[in-house]
């Protein structure tokens, strides 16, 4: 069975390209982009090469729910910005143990706001937001090792 993240990536690739139609035969996924730049997807589960049965024009309620969830998450992805790690290191939300974190969920940040510290080889680097908006999710935990380019925070764009 195809995973929702894979469907999401397929829809995103079609949205960002000039192609008008994409078909994926493993689970029978059809993505069609119309002239209004809206993406319509149809997911029909359970079709295998051995089972050559006609495809019903109606889409199952499960498929509709998956599609709605994917569309909702894509809309959220468009509205959200990621603060990513500029280096590898250990993530710290505070400058000292026992202190308040640099940022909390619901807090507004500007480009220069320090959001965390990354420690690599005993060097502590302050990481600035680089974006403006409201922190909606912290994607890593205190003491987690992070990779270069790994998303650390999700920020809802400021108005």
C-alpha positions as MATLAB code, in Angstrom:
seq = 'XXXXXXXXXXXXXXXXXXXXXXXXXXXXXXXXXXXXXXXXXXXXXXXXXXXXXXXXXXXXXXXXXXXXXXXXXXXXXXXXXXXXXXXXXXXXXXXXXXXXXXXXXXXXXXXXXXXXXXXXXXXXXXXXXXXXXXXXXXXXXXXXXXXXXXXXXXXXXXX';
ca = [
       0.000    0.000    0.000;
       1.289    3.429   -0.881;
       2.023    5.795    1.981;
       0.352    9.185    2.370;
       3.721   10.967    2.263;
       4.411    9.411   -1.135;
       1.027   10.631   -2.428;
       1.748   14.075   -1.004;
       5.119   14.178   -2.801;
       3.518   13.117   -6.088;
       0.877   15.855   -5.830;
       3.531   18.423   -4.961;
       5.678   17.407   -7.937;
       2.707   17.759  -10.309;
       1.800   21.151   -8.826;
       5.331   22.423   -9.304;
       5.724   21.126  -12.859;
       4.191   21.821  -16.243;
       2.784   18.302  -16.663;
      -0.988   18.028  -16.766;
      -1.483   14.343  -15.936;
       0.469   11.747  -13.956;
      -0.483    8.111  -13.404;
       1.077    5.701  -10.930;
      -0.029    2.135  -11.568;
       1.056    0.321   -8.370;
      -2.000    1.454   -6.422;
      -3.706    3.211   -9.346;
      -3.196    6.855   -8.540;
      -4.230    9.452  -11.093;
      -3.355   13.110  -10.590;
      -4.810   15.588  -13.072;
      -4.042   19.299  -13.060;
      -6.647   21.527  -14.705;
      -6.243   25.020  -16.148;
      -7.041   26.622  -12.797;
      -3.885   25.087  -11.276;
      -5.903   22.992   -8.861;
      -4.811   19.405   -8.443;
      -7.406   16.659   -8.403;
      -6.275   13.224   -7.312;
      -7.981    9.883   -7.470;
      -6.702    7.006   -5.383;
      -8.120    3.573   -6.016;
      -6.637    0.968   -3.671;
      -6.178   -2.729   -4.216;
      -5.759   -2.899   -8.013;
      -3.109   -5.418   -9.019;
      -1.821   -6.499  -12.426;
      -3.597   -9.844  -12.141;
      -6.929   -8.161  -11.444;
      -7.867   -6.396  -14.657;
     -11.266   -5.195  -13.581;
     -12.868   -1.978  -14.780;
     -12.320    1.063  -12.592;
     -15.494    2.443  -11.101;
     -16.083    6.133  -11.738;
     -16.979    6.723   -8.083;
     -14.148    7.031   -5.561;
     -14.412    5.190   -2.252;
     -15.030    7.221    0.903;
     -11.662    6.065    2.285;
      -9.910    7.466   -0.774;
     -11.777   10.744   -0.462;
     -10.704   11.035    3.186;
      -7.068   10.335    2.273;
      -7.222   12.907   -0.508;
      -8.784   15.522    1.773;
      -6.107   14.876    4.400;
      -3.340   15.206    1.791;
      -4.845   18.426    0.415;
      -5.186   19.860    3.942;
      -1.570   19.013    4.769;
      -0.347   20.502    1.479;
      -2.219   23.731    2.244;
      -0.607   23.779    5.694;
       2.834   23.140    4.168;
       2.332   26.123    1.879;
       1.377   28.339    4.829;
       4.241   27.129    7.043;
       7.917   27.974    6.868;
      10.649   25.732    8.238;
      13.584   26.820   10.327;
      16.273   24.308    9.405;
      19.589   23.424   10.953;
      22.523   25.178    9.274;
      24.915   22.561   10.656;
      25.113   19.254   12.493;
      25.091   19.288   16.272;
      23.166   18.768   19.472;
      19.962   20.801   19.849;
      19.417   22.884   22.975;
      16.261   24.960   23.475;
      17.852   26.956   26.330;
      21.207   28.641   26.872;
      21.617   27.075   30.335;
      19.942   24.097   32.053;
      16.894   25.197   34.036;
      16.333   28.418   32.069;
      13.300   29.221   29.929;
      13.535   28.110   26.297;
      14.474   30.669   23.658;
      11.061   30.222   21.975;
       7.780   28.500   22.765;
       4.853   27.357   20.637;
       2.629   30.352   19.917;
       5.462   32.857   20.221;
       6.025   35.343   17.400;
       9.547   35.548   15.998;
      11.357   37.892   13.653;
      14.321   37.081   11.468;
      16.860   37.960   14.178;
      15.180   36.019   17.026;
      17.454   33.354   18.551;
      15.427   30.121   18.522;
      17.961   27.583   19.825;
      21.609   26.687   20.270;
      23.421   23.913   18.391;
      26.525   22.453   19.988;
      29.193   20.812   17.875;
      32.633   19.933   19.244;
      32.167   22.130   22.330;
      31.221   25.143   20.193;
      27.762   26.588   20.846;
      26.130   28.332   17.888;
      23.048   30.499   18.321;
      20.518   29.785   15.575;
      18.334   32.673   14.450;
      14.853   32.255   12.993;
      15.591   33.793    9.610;
      11.814   34.082    9.085;
       8.938   36.055   10.567;
       5.815   34.526   12.049;
       4.464   32.374   14.856;
       6.142   29.190   16.122;
       3.549   26.428   15.634;
       5.664   23.332   16.191;
       9.035   22.371   17.636;
      10.212   19.330   15.678;
      13.157   18.230   17.855;
      13.702   17.593   21.546;
      16.303   18.880   23.961;
      19.561   16.991   23.453;
      18.614   15.542   20.035;
      21.393   15.285   17.484;
      20.377   17.139   14.320;
      21.665   16.932   10.770;
      22.436   19.708    8.309;
      19.184   20.928    6.733;
      16.961   19.100    9.230;
      13.780   21.063   10.055;
      13.824   22.297   13.666;
      10.715   24.502   13.866;
       7.569   25.190   11.858;
       6.560   28.844   11.628;
       3.219   30.177   10.414;
       3.952   33.105    8.152;
       3.305   36.516    9.651;
       0.624   38.721    8.103;
];
